[in-house]
Amino acid sequence: METALTTAPELADFVAEWRSAAPEVQLAAIRGALRRHGIEIPALLGRVAFYEIQLFGLTTTGRNEAEAAQNWMEAATRLCPFE
């Protein structure tokens, strides 16, 4: 539970900063955050395409990096609604 409490503000700050950016800008922001705070698992050769992003306590998947990033941002926005 302690981890969730310490990562929630980081997730909210990230979403507030990048939620209205263009998808390619969001992808670049997620890549930068992953280098500092997260885990990415690229698609495995010979398997159905699968890409996973774990960042600020939120995990999402997609067929490729761009789809996984889009899914991550959509899920993060739902978790951190802003008016």
PEPE-V239113 format. One record per residue. N is the residue number from 1. D_LAST is the distance of its C-alpha to the last C-alpha in whole Angstrom. Layout:
n: [N,N]
d_last: [D_LAST,D_LAST]
This chain:
n: [1,2,3,4,5,6,7,8,9,10,11,12,13,14,15,16,17,18,19,20,21,22,23,24,25,26,27,28,29,30,31,32,33,34,35,36,37,38,39,40,41,42,43,44,45,46,47,48,49,50,51,52,53,54,55,56,57,58,59,60,61,62,63,64,65,66,67,68,69,70,71,72,73,74,75,76,77,78,79,80,81,82,83]
d_last: [27,27,26,23,22,23,21,18,17,18,16,13,14,16,13,11,14,15,12,13,16,19,21,24,22,20,23,25,22,22,26,26,24,27,30,28,27,27,30,30,33,34,36,39,42,44,41,38,36,33,31,29,26,26,23,21,23,21,24,24,27,28,31,31,29,26,25,25,23,21,21,20,17,16,16,15,11,12,13,10,7,4,0]
